[in-house]
Structure formats: C-alpha cells, structure tokens
Amino acid sequence: MHIFVSKLMIESPNMYERKIPVDLDCPLRLTMSLIDSKWKSCILDELRHRPLRPSELHKLFPEATPRVLDIQLKELVEDGLVSKTIFPELPPRSEYAITPLGQTLIPIIDAMIEWGNRNADLFERKYGKKEEKGQ
C-alpha cells in the first residue's frame, strides 16, 4: 500500500518568487519556464528510466546542493511533470517518477542532448576540454 501525493500547493517563505511574470502569449517561454532551471531537465532525463528515491537523485547530481534539488523536485511535482509517492512504512520512504505530462518533454530533452553532442567543439572552446573519468 502506498499514498500518492499529487500537486501540493504549499506556500513556503523559502520558495523562489518570480520577479518578472511569465509571458502567457509565448509558448516557448511558457515551456522554458517549466524546465529552465539547472537541474530540472537532468532530473526528468534520469526519471525517464525508472522512479528514483531522493537519495538516489542526490547521488546522481553530487554537484547540486540538496536544498536546490529538493526545491526543483517540489516544483516539478507542483507542475505535474513528476509525481511523488510516499510509502507508509517505518522509516518513511518516498520516490519520484515522471508523469505522462513529463514524458512529453523527453523528445525536447533528447533534442537538446543530441544538439549538445553535435556541437561539443563549441563547449570545448567555451569551457575547455572535459576531463576523462578516472583522472
């Protein structure tokens, strides 16, 4: 047995408040407003394969602070792109899964990955060569 938690709209004094309103007449800006943070696209990309516990996501993105990841996960849940399931057991356990709506963003994420791979030389010029794993 598990409890499904859907869109929670809890006001928090620590939540980011947008200074510039989103342009409701621009579908591109509206879409970007859902995935424009540093980790949201990466989270969706990982969740496409299987549901993950918060600790697993934190291990996948060690350079992201836990607070930032938690805020972005909460926003993804609020936007309906990710679901959070809380299992009523001791100790409590939860996991995140991509929703059907979130799945509709995967082709966009795939296109971004493909574009990044095709233009790796641009990133090498901008950021330098990437280090090989294990060095």
Residue, then its C-alpha position, 0 to 999 in steps of 0.5 A: m500500500h502506498i499514498f500518492v501525493s499529487k500537486l501540493m500547493i504549499e506556500s513556503p517563505n523559502m520558495y523562489e518568487r518570480k520577479i518578472p511574470v511569465d509571458l502567457d502569449c509565448p509558448l516557448r517561454l511558457t515551456m522554458s519556464l517549466i524546465d529552465s532551471k539547472w537541474k530540472s531537465c537532468i532530473l526528468d532525463e534520469l526519471r525517464h528510466r525508472p522512479l528514483r528515491p531522493s537519495e538516489l537523485h542526490k547521488l546522481f547530481p553530487e554537484a547540486t546542493p540538496r536544498v536546490l534539488d529538493i526545491q526543483l523536485k517540489e516544483l516539478v511535482e507542483d507542475g505535474l511533470v513528476s509525481k511523488t509517492i510516499f510509502p507508509e512504512l517505518p522509516p518513511r520512504s518516498e520516490y519520484a517518477i515522471t508523469p505522462l505530462g513529463q514524458t512529453l518533454i523527453p523528445i525536447i530533452d533528447a533534442m537538446i542532448e543530441w544538439g549538445n553532442r553535435n556541437a561539443d567543439l563549441f563547449e570545448r572552446k567555451y569551457g575547455k576540454k572535459e576531463e576523462k573519468g578516472q583522472 
